[in-house]
């Protein structure tokens, strides 16, 4: 596919916009991944806990659900 040119100014402007959007997507992904990793670490700790009774079981379930949000 050939690239249609609308003039040097507009081509440069489009190239800058595309580059900026790619950088923004990378920033958003990195931020999401860091948050995801923190939540997964917290969930793995919570899942290792063993509830003793029904109250602890309910509390643990609530804590897990809260972390998953």
Long-range contacts (C-beta under 8 A, 24 or more apart in sequence): 39-67, 39-68, 42-67, 43-67, 43-68
